[in-house]
Amino acid sequence: MQFSRGSGLGSRSLLLSLLLLAAWAAGSAQIHYSVPEEAKHGTFVGRIAQDLGLELAELVPRLFRVASKGRGDLLEVNLQNGILFVNSRLDREELCGRSAVCGVHLEVIVEKPLQVFHVEVE
């Protein structure tokens, strides 16, 4: 059996990709919350900073932020106490139609060092 010289380059690329994936996975986590249907503004969802293992004092210096696809104003975090709450009424039919499963996917991003957390609110 003969191997061409190019095969070493492909295996190095694969190894580098796997290392990057492992490093990314180590810096990410996933958390699930649930809220009642038709939850109104101010409804408590969860202690997101505590659940992610973050200190309250580091939220602002580490540029803590929440991003979501679609309507970004549905949920918000109070940076003083680390609590995730409903910012705008959650209308299940408007969000998911007749789908049996309904949720809002959020990405929580903090820097210094960069960490990305995946949060699902059902």
Backbone atoms as SQL, in Angstrom:
CREATE TABLE atoms (id INTEGER PRIMARY KEY, chain TEXT, resi INTEGER, resn TEXT, atom TEXT, x REAL, y REAL, z REAL);
INSERT INTO atoms VALUES
  (1, 'A', 1, 'MET', 'N', 0.834, -1.176, 0.000),
  (2, 'A', 1, 'MET', 'CA', 0.000, 0.000, 0.000),
  (3, 'A', 1, 'MET', 'C', 0.879, 1.239, 0.000),
  (4, 'A', 2, 'GLN', 'N', 0.530, 2.223, -0.809),
  (5, 'A', 2, 'GLN', 'CA', 1.298, 3.453, -0.859),
  (6, 'A', 2, 'GLN', 'C', 0.413, 4.609, -0.412),
  (7, 'A', 3, 'PHE', 'N', 1.022, 5.547, 0.276),
  (8, 'A', 3, 'PHE', 'CA', 0.323, 6.752, 0.700),
  (9, 'A', 3, 'PHE', 'C', 0.974, 7.946, 0.032),
  (10, 'A', 4, 'SER', 'N', 0.169, 8.894, -0.377),
  (11, 'A', 4, 'SER', 'CA', 0.738, 10.103, -0.974),
  (12, 'A', 4, 'SER', 'C', 1.151, 11.059, 0.132),
  (13, 'A', 5, 'ARG', 'N', 2.006, 12.000, -0.233),
  (14, 'A', 5, 'ARG', 'CA', 2.495, 12.966, 0.758),
  (15, 'A', 5, 'ARG', 'C', 1.367, 13.837, 1.309),
  (16, 'A', 6, 'GLY', 'N', 0.349, 14.081, 0.536),
  (17, 'A', 6, 'GLY', 'CA', -0.736, 14.958, 0.958),
  (18, 'A', 6, 'GLY', 'C', -1.562, 14.411, 2.109),
  (19, 'A', 7, 'SER', 'N', -1.520, 13.112, 2.358),
  (20, 'A', 7, 'SER', 'CA', -2.355, 12.540, 3.415),
  (21, 'A', 7, 'SER', 'C', -1.950, 13.030, 4.800),
  (22, 'A', 8, 'GLY', 'N', -0.682, 13.375, 5.006),
  (23, 'A', 8, 'GLY', 'CA', -0.239, 13.905, 6.297),
  (24, 'A', 8, 'GLY', 'C', -0.868, 15.248, 6.598),
  (25, 'A', 9, 'LEU', 'N', -1.038, 16.060, 5.566),
  (26, 'A', 9, 'LEU', 'CA', -1.656, 17.372, 5.736),
  (27, 'A', 9, 'LEU', 'C', -3.118, 17.226, 6.148),
  (28, 'A', 10, 'GLY', 'N', -3.819, 16.281, 5.534),
  (29, 'A', 10, 'GLY', 'CA', -5.223, 16.055, 5.882),
  (30, 'A', 10, 'GLY', 'C', -5.390, 15.591, 7.312),
  (31, 'A', 11, 'SER', 'N', -4.506, 14.709, 7.775),
  (32, 'A', 11, 'SER', 'CA', -4.622, 14.220, 9.150),
  (33, 'A', 11, 'SER', 'C', -4.285, 15.315, 10.149),
  (34, 'A', 12, 'ARG', 'N', -3.351, 16.201, 9.792),
  (35, 'A', 12, 'ARG', 'CA', -3.042, 17.334, 10.684),
  (36, 'A', 12, 'ARG', 'C', -4.227, 18.286, 10.772),
  (37, 'A', 13, 'SER', 'N', -4.883, 18.521, 9.648),
  (38, 'A', 13, 'SER', 'CA', -6.063, 19.390, 9.651),
  (39, 'A', 13, 'SER', 'C', -7.178, 18.788, 10.497),
  (40, 'A', 14, 'LEU', 'N', -7.362, 17.483, 10.378),
  (41, 'A', 14, 'LEU', 'CA', -8.375, 16.803, 11.178),
  (42, 'A', 14, 'LEU', 'C', -8.052, 16.901, 12.665),
  (43, 'A', 15, 'LEU', 'N', -6.803, 16.689, 13.015),
  (44, 'A', 15, 'LEU', 'CA', -6.385, 16.778, 14.410),
  (45, 'A', 15, 'LEU', 'C', -6.600, 18.183, 14.958),
  (46, 'A', 16, 'LEU', 'N', -6.229, 19.201, 14.176),
  (47, 'A', 16, 'LEU', 'CA', -6.423, 20.584, 14.603),
  (48, 'A', 16, 'LEU', 'C', -7.909, 20.878, 14.792),
  (49, 'A', 17, 'SER', 'N', -8.738, 20.400, 13.884),
  (50, 'A', 17, 'SER', 'CA', -10.183, 20.609, 14.000),
  (51, 'A', 17, 'SER', 'C', -10.740, 19.968, 15.264),
  (52, 'A', 18, 'LEU', 'N', -10.295, 18.766, 15.564),
  (53, 'A', 18, 'LEU', 'CA', -10.760, 18.081, 16.776),
  (54, 'A', 18, 'LEU', 'C', -10.307, 18.804, 18.037),
  (55, 'A', 19, 'LEU', 'N', -9.089, 19.322, 18.032),
  (56, 'A', 19, 'LEU', 'CA', -8.599, 20.073, 19.192),
  (57, 'A', 19, 'LEU', 'C', -9.399, 21.352, 19.396),
  (58, 'A', 20, 'LEU', 'N', -9.701, 22.060, 18.314),
  (59, 'A', 20, 'LEU', 'CA', -10.500, 23.281, 18.421),
  (60, 'A', 20, 'LEU', 'C', -11.908, 22.978, 18.919),
  (61, 'A', 21, 'LEU', 'N', -12.488, 21.896, 18.431),
  (62, 'A', 21, 'LEU', 'CA', -13.818, 21.493, 18.886),
  (63, 'A', 21, 'LEU', 'C', -13.812, 21.154, 20.371),
  (64, 'A', 22, 'ALA', 'N', -12.791, 20.457, 20.830),
  (65, 'A', 22, 'ALA', 'CA', -12.683, 20.101, 22.251),
  (66, 'A', 22, 'ALA', 'C', -12.520, 21.349, 23.107),
  (67, 'A', 23, 'ALA', 'N', -11.724, 22.304, 22.645),
  (68, 'A', 23, 'ALA', 'CA', -11.523, 23.548, 23.397),
  (69, 'A', 23, 'ALA', 'C', -12.818, 24.344, 23.460),
  (70, 'A', 24, 'TRP', 'N', -13.565, 24.370, 22.354),
  (71, 'A', 24, 'TRP', 'CA', -14.823, 25.099, 22.346),
  (72, 'A', 24, 'TRP', 'C', -15.826, 24.433, 23.287),
  (73, 'A', 25, 'ALA', 'N', -15.902, 23.122, 23.255),
  (74, 'A', 25, 'ALA', 'CA', -16.842, 22.388, 24.112),
  (75, 'A', 25, 'ALA', 'C', -16.517, 22.586, 25.584),
  (76, 'A', 26, 'ALA', 'N', -15.240, 22.704, 25.918),
  (77, 'A', 26, 'ALA', 'CA', -14.844, 22.902, 27.313),
  (78, 'A', 26, 'ALA', 'C', -15.301, 24.257, 27.826),
  (79, 'A', 27, 'GLY', 'N', -15.450, 25.240, 26.940),
  (80, 'A', 27, 'GLY', 'CA', -15.851, 26.577, 27.350),
  (81, 'A', 27, 'GLY', 'C', -17.338, 26.830, 27.191),
  (82, 'A', 28, 'SER', 'N', -18.120, 25.807, 26.951),
  (83, 'A', 28, 'SER', 'CA', -19.547, 26.011, 26.776),
  (84, 'A', 28, 'SER', 'C', -20.332, 25.074, 27.689),
  (85, 'A', 29, 'ALA', 'N', -21.573, 25.449, 27.928),
  (86, 'A', 29, 'ALA', 'CA', -22.437, 24.634, 28.780),
  (87, 'A', 29, 'ALA', 'C', -23.870, 24.827, 28.302),
  (88, 'A', 30, 'GLN', 'N', -24.756, 23.977, 28.752),
  (89, 'A', 30, 'GLN', 'CA', -26.153, 24.121, 28.379),
  (90, 'A', 30, 'GLN', 'C', -27.021, 24.033, 29.627),
  (91, 'A', 31, 'ILE', 'N', -27.987, 24.958, 29.705),
  (92, 'A', 31, 'ILE', 'CA', -28.899, 25.041, 30.845),
  (93, 'A', 31, 'ILE', 'C', -30.325, 25.111, 30.305),
  (94, 'A', 32, 'HIS', 'N', -31.253, 24.487, 31.012),
  (95, 'A', 32, 'HIS', 'CA', -32.669, 24.505, 30.623),
  (96, 'A', 32, 'HIS', 'C', -33.487, 25.149, 31.733),
  (97, 'A', 33, 'TYR', 'N', -34.411, 26.015, 31.326),
  (98, 'A', 33, 'TYR', 'CA', -35.382, 26.605, 32.244),
  (99, 'A', 33, 'TYR', 'C', -36.766, 26.395, 31.640),
  (100, 'A', 34, 'SER', 'N', -37.773, 26.473, 32.471),
  (101, 'A', 34, 'SER', 'CA', -39.137, 26.458, 31.944),
  (102, 'A', 34, 'SER', 'C', -39.935, 27.556, 32.629),
  (103, 'A', 35, 'VAL', 'N', -40.832, 28.145, 31.869),
  (104, 'A', 35, 'VAL', 'CA', -41.703, 29.196, 32.391),
  (105, 'A', 35, 'VAL', 'C', -43.131, 28.859, 31.983),
  (106, 'A', 36, 'PRO', 'N', -44.106, 29.324, 32.746),
  (107, 'A', 36, 'PRO', 'CA', -45.498, 29.050, 32.383),
  (108, 'A', 36, 'PRO', 'C', -45.873, 29.757, 31.076),
  (109, 'A', 37, 'GLU', 'N', -46.811, 29.160, 30.374),
  (110, 'A', 37, 'GLU', 'CA', -47.311, 29.766, 29.147),
  (111, 'A', 37, 'GLU', 'C', -47.931, 31.122, 29.475),
  (112, 'A', 38, 'GLU', 'N', -47.786, 32.062, 28.565),
  (113, 'A', 38, 'GLU', 'CA', -48.307, 33.426, 28.721),
  (114, 'A', 38, 'GLU', 'C', -47.660, 34.170, 29.890),
  (115, 'A', 39, 'ALA', 'N', -46.422, 33.837, 30.228),
  (116, 'A', 39, 'ALA', 'CA', -45.721, 34.533, 31.315),
  (117, 'A', 39, 'ALA', 'C', -45.621, 36.021, 30.984),
  (118, 'A', 40, 'LYS', 'N', -45.809, 36.837, 31.997),
  (119, 'A', 40, 'LYS', 'CA', -45.821, 38.287, 31.810),
  (120, 'A', 40, 'LYS', 'C', -44.470, 38.910, 32.160),
  (121, 'A', 41, 'HIS', 'N', -44.326, 40.179, 31.810),
  (122, 'A', 41, 'HIS', 'CA', -43.109, 40.935, 32.103),
  (123, 'A', 41, 'HIS', 'C', -42.762, 40.821, 33.592),
  (124, 'A', 42, 'GLY', 'N', -41.490, 40.557, 33.854),
  (125, 'A', 42, 'GLY', 'CA', -41.015, 40.478, 35.225),
  (126, 'A', 42, 'GLY', 'C', -41.035, 39.083, 35.824),
  (127, 'A', 43, 'THR', 'N', -41.625, 38.105, 35.123),
  (128, 'A', 43, 'THR', 'CA', -41.676, 36.739, 35.643),
  (129, 'A', 43, 'THR', 'C', -40.268, 36.177, 35.791),
  (130, 'A', 44, 'PHE', 'N', -39.980, 35.637, 36.975),
  (131, 'A', 44, 'PHE', 'CA', -38.682, 35.028, 37.267),
  (132, 'A', 44, 'PHE', 'C', -38.502, 33.771, 36.426),
  (133, 'A', 45, 'VAL', 'N', -37.325, 33.650, 35.773),
  (134, 'A', 45, 'VAL', 'CA', -37.007, 32.454, 34.990),
  (135, 'A', 45, 'VAL', 'C', -35.945, 31.631, 35.697),
  (136, 'A', 46, 'GLY', 'N', -34.867, 32.272, 36.142),
  (137, 'A', 46, 'GLY', 'CA', -33.811, 31.530, 36.827),
  (138, 'A', 46, 'GLY', 'C', -32.645, 32.410, 37.239),
  (139, 'A', 47, 'ARG', 'N', -31.834, 31.890, 38.138),
  (140, 'A', 47, 'ARG', 'CA', -30.616, 32.577, 38.583),
  (141, 'A', 47, 'ARG', 'C', -29.484, 32.181, 37.640),
  (142, 'A', 48, 'ILE', 'N', -29.475, 32.820, 36.472),
  (143, 'A', 48, 'ILE', 'CA', -28.600, 32.391, 35.394),
  (144, 'A', 48, 'ILE', 'C', -27.121, 32.545, 35.726),
  (145, 'A', 49, 'ALA', 'N', -26.739, 33.634, 36.366),
  (146, 'A', 49, 'ALA', 'CA', -25.322, 33.819, 36.714),
  (147, 'A', 49, 'ALA', 'C', -24.861, 32.714, 37.659),
  (148, 'A', 50, 'GLN', 'N', -25.634, 32.452, 38.686),
  (149, 'A', 50, 'GLN', 'CA', -25.304, 31.394, 39.649),
  (150, 'A', 50, 'GLN', 'C', -25.275, 30.026, 38.968),
  (151, 'A', 51, 'ASP', 'N', -26.260, 29.749, 38.112),
  (152, 'A', 51, 'ASP', 'CA', -26.333, 28.455, 37.434),
  (153, 'A', 51, 'ASP', 'C', -25.162, 28.232, 36.476),
  (154, 'A', 52, 'LEU', 'N', -24.604, 29.325, 35.956),
  (155, 'A', 52, 'LEU', 'CA', -23.449, 29.225, 35.064),
  (156, 'A', 52, 'LEU', 'C', -22.123, 29.266, 35.820),
  (157, 'A', 53, 'GLY', 'N', -22.203, 29.453, 37.141),
  (158, 'A', 53, 'GLY', 'CA', -20.985, 29.493, 37.949),
  (159, 'A', 53, 'GLY', 'C', -20.235, 30.808, 37.844),
  (160, 'A', 54, 'LEU', 'N', -20.958, 31.894, 37.559),
  (161, 'A', 54, 'LEU', 'CA', -20.339, 33.208, 37.422),
  (162, 'A', 54, 'LEU', 'C', -20.612, 34.049, 38.665),
  (163, 'A', 55, 'GLU', 'N', -19.629, 34.830, 39.049),
  (164, 'A', 55, 'GLU', 'CA', -19.785, 35.751, 40.178),
  (165, 'A', 55, 'GLU', 'C', -20.507, 37.009, 39.698),
  (166, 'A', 56, 'LEU', 'N', -21.379, 37.567, 40.535),
  (167, 'A', 56, 'LEU', 'CA', -22.107, 38.777, 40.159),
  (168, 'A', 56, 'LEU', 'C', -21.164, 39.925, 39.821),
  (169, 'A', 57, 'ALA', 'N', -20.076, 40.046, 40.570),
  (170, 'A', 57, 'ALA', 'CA', -19.133, 41.147, 40.364),
  (171, 'A', 57, 'ALA', 'C', -18.431, 41.076, 39.014),
  (172, 'A', 58, 'GLU', 'N', -18.435, 39.915, 38.364),
  (173, 'A', 58, 'GLU', 'CA', -17.733, 39.785, 37.090),
  (174, 'A', 58, 'GLU', 'C', -18.643, 39.948, 35.869),
  (175, 'A', 59, 'LEU', 'N', -19.939, 40.097, 36.050),
  (176, 'A', 59, 'LEU', 'CA', -20.851, 40.183, 34.913),
  (177, 'A', 59, 'LEU', 'C', -20.570, 41.396, 34.030),
  (178, 'A', 60, 'VAL', 'N', -20.443, 42.561, 34.614),
  (179, 'A', 60, 'VAL', 'CA', -20.195, 43.772, 33.829),
  (180, 'A', 60, 'VAL', 'C', -18.771, 43.809, 33.275),
  (181, 'A', 61, 'PRO', 'N', -17.720, 43.573, 34.090),
  (182, 'A', 61, 'PRO', 'CA', -16.356, 43.613, 33.533),
  (183, 'A', 61, 'PRO', 'C', -16.105, 42.582, 32.427),
  (184, 'A', 62, 'ARG', 'N', -16.795, 41.445, 32.482),
  (185, 'A', 62, 'ARG', 'CA', -16.600, 40.407, 31.458),
  (186, 'A', 62, 'ARG', 'C', -17.582, 40.557, 30.293),
  (187, 'A', 63, 'LEU', 'N', -18.268, 41.688, 30.230),
  (188, 'A', 63, 'LEU', 'CA', -19.175, 42.008, 29.124),
  (189, 'A', 63, 'LEU', 'C', -20.245, 40.931, 28.915),
  (190, 'A', 64, 'PHE', 'N', -20.880, 40.522, 30.014),
  (191, 'A', 64, 'PHE', 'CA', -21.955, 39.527, 29.992),
  (192, 'A', 64, 'PHE', 'C', -23.074, 40.021, 29.082),
  (193, 'A', 65, 'ARG', 'N', -23.491, 39.178, 28.146),
  (194, 'A', 65, 'ARG', 'CA', -24.602, 39.553, 27.272),
  (195, 'A', 65, 'ARG', 'C', -25.361, 38.306, 26.824),
  (196, 'A', 66, 'VAL', 'N', -26.610, 38.535, 26.447),
  (197, 'A', 66, 'VAL', 'CA', -27.492, 37.462, 26.004),
  (198, 'A', 66, 'VAL', 'C', -27.887, 37.756, 24.563),
  (199, 'A', 67, 'ALA', 'N', -27.770, 36.738, 23.711),
  (200, 'A', 67, 'ALA', 'CA', -28.160, 36.882, 22.312),
  (201, 'A', 67, 'ALA', 'C', -29.163, 35.791, 21.974),
  (202, 'A', 68, 'SER', 'N', -30.130, 36.143, 21.134),
  (203, 'A', 68, 'SER', 'CA', -31.096, 35.138, 20.685),
  (204, 'A', 68, 'SER', 'C', -31.476, 35.427, 19.244),
  (205, 'A', 69, 'LYS', 'N', -31.842, 34.367, 18.537),
  (206, 'A', 69, 'LYS', 'CA', -32.323, 34.543, 17.172),
  (207, 'A', 69, 'LYS', 'C', -33.774, 34.983, 17.244),
  (208, 'A', 70, 'GLY', 'N', -34.177, 35.765, 16.293),
  (209, 'A', 70, 'GLY', 'CA', -35.559, 36.221, 16.290),
  (210, 'A', 70, 'GLY', 'C', -35.733, 37.397, 17.233),
  (211, 'A', 71, 'ARG', 'N', -36.748, 37.330, 18.065),
  (212, 'A', 71, 'ARG', 'CA', -37.039, 38.435, 18.988),
  (213, 'A', 71, 'ARG', 'C', -36.085, 38.395, 20.164),
  (214, 'A', 72, 'GLY', 'N', -35.179, 39.346, 20.221),
  (215, 'A', 72, 'GLY', 'CA', -34.181, 39.394, 21.274),
  (216, 'A', 72, 'GLY', 'C', -34.655, 40.049, 22.552),
  (217, 'A', 73, 'ASP', 'N', -35.873, 40.580, 22.564),
  (218, 'A', 73, 'ASP', 'CA', -36.351, 41.318, 23.730),
  (219, 'A', 73, 'ASP', 'C', -37.228, 40.494, 24.664),
  (220, 'A', 74, 'LEU', 'N', -37.385, 39.208, 24.404),
  (221, 'A', 74, 'LEU', 'CA', -38.294, 38.392, 25.212),
  (222, 'A', 74, 'LEU', 'C', -37.786, 38.154, 26.625),
  (223, 'A', 75, 'LEU', 'N', -36.490, 37.941, 26.773),
  (224, 'A', 75, 'LEU', 'CA', -35.883, 37.638, 28.071),
  (225, 'A', 75, 'LEU', 'C', -34.731, 38.596, 28.316),
  (226, 'A', 76, 'GLU', 'N', -34.500, 38.895, 29.583),
  (227, 'A', 76, 'GLU', 'CA', -33.432, 39.834, 29.934),
  (228, 'A', 76, 'GLU', 'C', -32.788, 39.403, 31.246),
  (229, 'A', 77, 'VAL', 'N', -31.548, 39.837, 31.444),
  (230, 'A', 77, 'VAL', 'CA', -30.824, 39.527, 32.676),
  (231, 'A', 77, 'VAL', 'C', -30.572, 40.816, 33.435),
  (232, 'A', 78, 'ASN', 'N', -30.882, 40.794, 34.731),
  (233, 'A', 78, 'ASN', 'CA', -30.537, 41.905, 35.613),
  (234, 'A', 78, 'ASN', 'C', -29.072, 41.711, 36.004),
  (235, 'A', 79, 'LEU', 'N', -28.199, 42.612, 35.577),
  (236, 'A', 79, 'LEU', 'CA', -26.767, 42.467, 35.836),
  (237, 'A', 79, 'LEU', 'C', -26.396, 42.722, 37.295),
  (238, 'A', 80, 'GLN', 'N', -27.310, 43.277, 38.084),
  (239, 'A', 80, 'GLN', 'CA', -27.041, 43.508, 39.502),
  (240, 'A', 80, 'GLN', 'C', -27.204, 42.236, 40.333),
  (241, 'A', 81, 'ASN', 'N', -28.190, 41.387, 39.943),
  (242, 'A', 81, 'ASN', 'CA', -28.436, 40.179, 40.738),
  (243, 'A', 81, 'ASN', 'C', -28.306, 38.872, 39.945),
  (244, 'A', 82, 'GLY', 'N', -28.048, 38.962, 38.633),
  (245, 'A', 82, 'GLY', 'CA', -27.834, 37.771, 37.813),
  (246, 'A', 82, 'GLY', 'C', -29.078, 36.960, 37.522),
  (247, 'A', 83, 'ILE', 'N', -30.247, 37.582, 37.639),
  (248, 'A', 83, 'ILE', 'CA', -31.505, 36.864, 37.432),
  (249, 'A', 83, 'ILE', 'C', -32.012, 37.067, 36.003),
  (250, 'A', 84, 'LEU', 'N', -32.397, 35.951, 35.375),
  (251, 'A', 84, 'LEU', 'CA', -33.024, 35.974, 34.053),
  (252, 'A', 84, 'LEU', 'C', -34.524, 36.118, 34.269),
  (253, 'A', 85, 'PHE', 'N', -35.136, 37.079, 33.571),
  (254, 'A', 85, 'PHE', 'CA', -36.572, 37.289, 33.736),
  (255, 'A', 85, 'PHE', 'C', -37.228, 37.551, 32.384),
  (256, 'A', 86, 'VAL', 'N', -38.549, 37.410, 32.365),
  (257, 'A', 86, 'VAL', 'CA', -39.329, 37.679, 31.161),
  (258, 'A', 86, 'VAL', 'C', -39.411, 39.186, 30.983),
  (259, 'A', 87, 'ASN', 'N', -39.015, 39.657, 29.807),
  (260, 'A', 87, 'ASN', 'CA', -39.038, 41.083, 29.520),
  (261, 'A', 87, 'ASN', 'C', -40.273, 41.473, 28.709),
  (262, 'A', 88, 'SER', 'N', -40.773, 40.544, 27.927),
  (263, 'A', 88, 'SER', 'CA', -41.933, 40.789, 27.091),
  (264, 'A', 88, 'SER', 'C', -42.806, 39.530, 27.141),
  (265, 'A', 89, 'ARG', 'N', -44.122, 39.692, 27.233),
  (266, 'A', 89, 'ARG', 'CA', -45.031, 38.551, 27.385),
  (267, 'A', 89, 'ARG', 'C', -44.708, 37.445, 26.390),
  (268, 'A', 90, 'LEU', 'N', -44.614, 36.207, 26.883),
  (269, 'A', 90, 'LEU', 'CA', -44.315, 35.051, 26.040),
  (270, 'A', 90, 'LEU', 'C', -45.617, 34.449, 25.523),
  (271, 'A', 91, 'ASP', 'N', -45.890, 34.638, 24.261),
  (272, 'A', 91, 'ASP', 'CA', -47.088, 34.095, 23.633),
  (273, 'A', 91, 'ASP', 'C', -46.686, 32.853, 22.847),
  (274, 'A', 92, 'ARG', 'N', -47.071, 31.700, 23.367),
  (275, 'A', 92, 'ARG', 'CA', -46.652, 30.426, 22.772),
  (276, 'A', 92, 'ARG', 'C', -47.077, 30.293, 21.309),
  (277, 'A', 93, 'GLU', 'N', -48.308, 30.658, 20.999),
  (278, 'A', 93, 'GLU', 'CA', -48.792, 30.539, 19.624),
  (279, 'A', 93, 'GLU', 'C', -47.994, 31.436, 18.686),
  (280, 'A', 94, 'GLU', 'N', -47.654, 32.621, 19.149),
  (281, 'A', 94, 'GLU', 'CA', -46.867, 33.548, 18.332),
  (282, 'A', 94, 'GLU', 'C', -45.445, 33.027, 18.120),
  (283, 'A', 95, 'LEU', 'N', -44.873, 32.431, 19.160),
  (284, 'A', 95, 'LEU', 'CA', -43.500, 31.925, 19.073),
  (285, 'A', 95, 'LEU', 'C', -43.389, 30.643, 18.258),
  (286, 'A', 96, 'CYS', 'N', -44.301, 29.704, 18.470),
  (287, 'A', 96, 'CYS', 'CA', -44.123, 28.353, 17.919),
  (288, 'A', 96, 'CYS', 'C', -45.300, 27.826, 17.115),
  (289, 'A', 97, 'GLY', 'N', -46.353, 28.576, 16.997),
  (290, 'A', 97, 'GLY', 'CA', -47.513, 28.083, 16.260),
  (291, 'A', 97, 'GLY', 'C', -48.116, 26.873, 16.943),
  (292, 'A', 98, 'ARG', 'N', -48.343, 25.806, 16.195),
  (293, 'A', 98, 'ARG', 'CA', -48.954, 24.593, 16.734),
  (294, 'A', 98, 'ARG', 'C', -47.932, 23.513, 17.060),
  (295, 'A', 99, 'SER', 'N', -46.672, 23.860, 17.070),
  (296, 'A', 99, 'SER', 'CA', -45.613, 22.892, 17.374),
  (297, 'A', 99, 'SER', 'C', -45.781, 22.344, 18.789),
  (298, 'A', 100, 'ALA', 'N', -45.563, 21.039, 18.955),
  (299, 'A', 100, 'ALA', 'CA', -45.702, 20.404, 20.271),
  (300, 'A', 100, 'ALA', 'C', -44.625, 20.880, 21.236),
  (301, 'A', 101, 'VAL', 'N', -43.443, 21.147, 20.711),
  (302, 'A', 101, 'VAL', 'CA', -42.330, 21.611, 21.540),
  (303, 'A', 101, 'VAL', 'C', -42.095, 23.084, 21.239),
  (304, 'A', 102, 'CYS', 'N', -41.950, 23.880, 22.288),
  (305, 'A', 102, 'CYS', 'CA', -41.751, 25.309, 22.093),
  (306, 'A', 102, 'CYS', 'C', -40.669, 25.805, 23.039),
  (307, 'A', 103, 'GLY', 'N', -39.705, 26.509, 22.501),
  (308, 'A', 103, 'GLY', 'CA', -38.644, 27.032, 23.344),
  (309, 'A', 103, 'GLY', 'C', -37.948, 28.214, 22.704),
  (310, 'A', 104, 'VAL', 'N', -37.248, 28.945, 23.535),
  (311, 'A', 104, 'VAL', 'CA', -36.433, 30.072, 23.091),
  (312, 'A', 104, 'VAL', 'C', -34.991, 29.709, 23.378),
  (313, 'A', 105, 'HIS', 'N', -34.157, 29.739, 22.341),
  (314, 'A', 105, 'HIS', 'CA', -32.742, 29.416, 22.510),
  (315, 'A', 105, 'HIS', 'C', -31.958, 30.710, 22.684),
  (316, 'A', 106, 'LEU', 'N', -31.162, 30.756, 23.741),
  (317, 'A', 106, 'LEU', 'CA', -30.313, 31.915, 24.018),
  (318, 'A', 106, 'LEU', 'C', -28.857, 31.493, 24.026),
  (319, 'A', 107, 'GLU', 'N', -27.994, 32.415, 23.671),
  (320, 'A', 107, 'GLU', 'CA', -26.565, 32.224, 23.864),
  (321, 'A', 107, 'GLU', 'C', -26.108, 33.303, 24.825),
  (322, 'A', 108, 'VAL', 'N', -25.493, 32.876, 25.905),
  (323, 'A', 108, 'VAL', 'CA', -24.925, 33.805, 26.871),
  (324, 'A', 108, 'VAL', 'C', -23.436, 33.871, 26.578),
  (325, 'A', 109, 'ILE', 'N', -22.940, 35.079, 26.395),
  (326, 'A', 109, 'ILE', 'CA', -21.541, 35.271, 26.024),
  (327, 'A', 109, 'ILE', 'C', -20.865, 36.122, 27.087),
  (328, 'A', 110, 'VAL', 'N', -19.726, 35.657, 27.566),
  (329, 'A', 110, 'VAL', 'CA', -18.881, 36.443, 28.463),
  (330, 'A', 110, 'VAL', 'C', -17.465, 36.417, 27.898),
  (331, 'A', 111, 'GLU', 'N', -16.719, 37.462, 28.164),
  (332, 'A', 111, 'GLU', 'CA', -15.350, 37.562, 27.659),
  (333, 'A', 111, 'GLU', 'C', -14.358, 37.543, 28.805),
  (334, 'A', 112, 'LYS', 'N', -13.094, 37.495, 28.429),
  (335, 'A', 112, 'LYS', 'CA', -11.962, 37.558, 29.375),
  (336, 'A', 112, 'LYS', 'C', -11.963, 36.437, 30.395),
  (337, 'A', 113, 'PRO', 'N', -11.864, 35.182, 30.075),
  (338, 'A', 113, 'PRO', 'CA', -11.753, 34.578, 28.747),
  (339, 'A', 113, 'PRO', 'C', -13.125, 34.369, 28.126),
  (340, 'A', 114, 'LEU', 'N', -13.128, 34.207, 26.809),
  (341, 'A', 114, 'LEU', 'CA', -14.373, 34.008, 26.079),
  (342, 'A', 114, 'LEU', 'C', -15.023, 32.685, 26.475),
  (343, 'A', 115, 'GLN', 'N', -16.306, 32.762, 26.827),
  (344, 'A', 115, 'GLN', 'CA', -17.107, 31.577, 27.115),
  (345, 'A', 115, 'GLN', 'C', -18.477, 31.778, 26.487),
  (346, 'A', 116, 'VAL', 'N', -19.024, 30.712, 25.936),
  (347, 'A', 116, 'VAL', 'CA', -20.359, 30.744, 25.352),
  (348, 'A', 116, 'VAL', 'C', -21.184, 29.658, 26.032),
  (349, 'A', 117, 'PHE', 'N', -22.344, 30.053, 26.531),
  (350, 'A', 117, 'PHE', 'CA', -23.246, 29.124, 27.206),
  (351, 'A', 117, 'PHE', 'C', -24.553, 29.068, 26.420),
  (352, 'A', 118, 'HIS', 'N', -25.100, 27.884, 26.274),
  (353, 'A', 118, 'HIS', 'CA', -26.365, 27.707, 25.564),
  (354, 'A', 118, 'HIS', 'C', -27.469, 27.510, 26.599),
  (355, 'A', 119, 'VAL', 'N', -28.515, 28.306, 26.462),
  (356, 'A', 119, 'VAL', 'CA', -29.627, 28.274, 27.413),
  (357, 'A', 119, 'VAL', 'C', -30.917, 28.071, 26.630),
  (358, 'A', 120, 'GLU', 'N', -31.719, 27.139, 27.081),
  (359, 'A', 120, 'GLU', 'CA', -33.007, 26.863, 26.455),
  (360, 'A', 120, 'GLU', 'C', -34.102, 27.172, 27.469),
  (361, 'A', 121, 'VAL', 'N', -35.062, 28.010, 27.064),
  (362, 'A', 121, 'VAL', 'CA', -36.198, 28.346, 27.918),
  (363, 'A', 121, 'VAL', 'C', -37.447, 27.805, 27.240),
  (364, 'A', 122, 'GLU', 'N', -38.134, 26.888, 27.935),
  (365, 'A', 122, 'GLU', 'CA', -39.348, 26.265, 27.384),
  (366, 'A', 122, 'GLU', 'C', -40.567, 26.788, 28.090);
